[in-house]
Amino acid sequence: MNTDAFEARYNSLLSASLDPVMILDNETVVAVGGSVDWCQPEHLLGASLSSLLADDLLERFRSALVELSQGEEWIELEYQLRPEHLPVLREKGLSEACWFQGRLVMTEQGEVVWSARDITAQKHLERKVSHQSQRDPLTGAYNRRAMIPVLEVSVAQALRYDGAASVLLIDIDGFSKFNEQHGWDAGDQVLQQTVSTLHQLKRTSDFLARYADDQLVMVLPETNHEQGVLAAERVRTAIAELELPHATGNLSWTVSIGVASAVRLDDSAVSLMKRAREHLIIAQHSGRNRVEGEAL
């Protein structure tokens, strides 16, 4: 095959690609293919990687190029192109952040073929699934699975830096009986309104999760036990003042709360939850609508 015919096939392959493809020679774009607006020959031919990419992404690509020069057959990179970080590509049509799965291959002539597959939709789906897997579908609060590692980190940081962390285990009093008397829809509304109220009370750094059917947990970083008990009292008071419109008349409900704080060198998420549960049981057996905490 003569050189002209090879060149024609080469350019046809680049033109046929739906995803971005670039050929690099010493970090300079010498050929371009793909149907994406910002990846067109008139935009990119002759451009250098340093003029196209932000510093952090440029460093990743340069490391990959070094690996290729040392004999690696190909390198895969997953990266995000954000228009606010890439002024040149933004000017050429990169209008929104996009995720790509890129592959770099070095030819016998030392040029590098950089192909990229758009995985933005996949990333959005993964994020949605991850979000759903960590959220309670009824209330929108995080679930138990998401809460445990947050509590573990809060306790570890409190012990390491001689700080504080507390946890509130909040139980809706008589929730099963409430459902039986007023119906599951009313019970669902009670949960939703309780969570909404807790969101209004919590600080940005606090973490709220639905721990069980009728139990919620608030993780309070950098909060000592006295502060944790005060926070629990604010929660108890706010919930006791709520009313839910119902066919039989406005409904009200209360909560009992157990409070535990990281105060021992061997404390952990497990030990804090165990003590919070013990204190919750005391609150329930003492008449409910109460807060119970550590005897410090």
Summary of the structure (lengths in Angstrom):
residues: 296
radius of gyration: 28.9
end to end distance: 86.9
largest distance: 92.8
contacts: 889
relative contact order: 0.09
helix: 46%
strand: 24%
